[in-house]
Amino acid sequence: MKYPLISLFAMAGLAVCSGNKDAVVQEGEPPLYKYASIKAAMLEAQSTLPVFWDHFEAHSSGEEQFRVKIIEPSADYLRDYVWVEYLQQAGPTEWRGSVIIENGGNDRFQTGQTLDFAEADIVDWAYREGGLERGAYTSRAMLDLAPDADTSAIRATFHESPVP
């Protein structure tokens, strides 16, 4: 599995957020993204986005799997969220990437689907450094939403700090 955390959280988000595929588009966003801790995580990720871009451009040894979570409308929500990889700049502040979905998470998008987005639509970022995750602010915040669950194995896949 290429992105174990994305799969876990996509499945958790799907369980919490996904409705009937024939449902009418809701005006808001998936319920998981209404938590104050998730909103705070997105703001923190956005404030540290320059760190991500520095590492993305440098691609130092041991850094890989660069990806961002973006806001993208879906059939169910006006503001939905999805991780994209294989990032390519499409303009001064415009980007293009491929949707990452594994193990049936977030069926509102298709794996490999190409999306164009503005840098302003980025709400989280992540990359692997030395085998551990940097960034992934929303994923870290989601762990705290399950206080009774043993999340130690998942937490062990993160660097202690989201930023180097």
N, C-alpha and C positions, 0 to 999 in steps of 0.2 A: 504494500500500500504506500503510495507516494506521499500523501499528506494525511497521516492518521488523525491529527487534531481537526482538520477541516471535515473529515468524514464523520467524526464523532459529533461535532457541533452542528453539522448540517443535518444529521439524523435527529439530534435533539431539537433543533429548530423546526424541522419538519413535523415532529410529533407535537410540538407546542403550537406551531403557526399554520400549518397547512390545512386547508379546507378542501371542500369538494372542488374538483377541477371544473365543474360546470357552474360554480358559484359566480355571482355578480362581483365585479371588481369592487374592492373595498376602497374607501377614500384614504385610509391611513397607511399603516405599515404593519409588518408582522408583529404580533404582541410582544415577542421577546425583545424587540428594539424599543419598547416603550419604558423599560426599566431605567431608572435614573443612573444606575451603575453602568449600563451599556452606553447610554448617551454620554456619560462622563468619559468612558473609555474611548469613544469615537472622537471626542474633542481633544483628548490627550494624543491620540494617534495623529490627528490632523496637525497638531502643533509640532510634532516631531517628524513630520513628513520630509523635511529637508535632510534629516539623517538617513532616511531610506534612500532618497535620490542620490546622495553622496556615495553610498555603498553600491547602489544599482549601477552607477556610472563607472565605479572603480572595479567592481567584481574581483575583490581580493581573493586570494587562495583560501579555500574552505568556505566561501560564501556562495550559496546557490538557492534555487527555487524561490526567486523573487516574485512576489505577487501582491496584489492590492484588493481590498474589498471596496466595492463601489455601490452607489445608489443607482438602481436601474428599475424602471417600471416593469411590472410583470402582468400577467393575466389576472392576478389576484389582488395586487396592491399598486397604488400609485408610487409608493416609495418602498421598493424591495431591495435586498442586499445580496450580493453574490461576489465570490472571490474570482479574480481573473489572473492569468499568468501569461507568459510569452509576450511581455509588454513591448509595444512599439510606439514611438512618438509619431503622431499623425498631424501635428501642428505645434505652435508655440506652447499651448497649454492643453492640447488634445492628445488623447492616447487611444490605443486599440489593444485588446487582449482577448484571450480565450478563456471561456468559463471553465472552472474547476468544479466538478461534482463527482463524488465517488459514493458507491454503496447506496444509491437511491436518495441522497439528500437533496433538498430543494428542487423538487420536480417542476418548478416554474421556469427553469432554464434547462438547456441541453448541454451536456459535456462537450467542450470544443467549440461551442457557439461563439462566434466573434462579436464582440461588442465594442463600439466606439463610445468614449466618455471623456468628459472634461476633468482636468485635475481637481476642480472644485467638488467633483462627485466622489472623490476618494474619502472613505471614512475609516479605513484601517490599512495597515501594511504589515508584511511579514517576509522574512527570509531565513534561511538556515545558515548558521555560522558554526562550524565545527560540529555539526550534527545536532545542534540545539536551535530552538526558535528564538529569533529576535522579533520585536514588534508583537503582533497578534494581540493587540489590546482587548478587542472584543472577546476573543477566545479566553483570555485570562479572566475577564470579568464574568463570563458565563460559568466558569468554575465556581465562583463565589455564590452563584444562584442555586447551587446544589450543596448546601452546608452539611447535609447528612451523608453525602456520598463520599466514598474514599477516592479522592482525585489525585492521590500522591503519585501514581504512575504517570498520569498525564502531566502533572506539574513538573515532573522530572525531565520532560522533554523541552522545557523552556530554560533559557538563560535566566538567572535571577533578575536581571534588569532587562526591560524591553529594548533599551538602547545600549550600544557598546560604550 
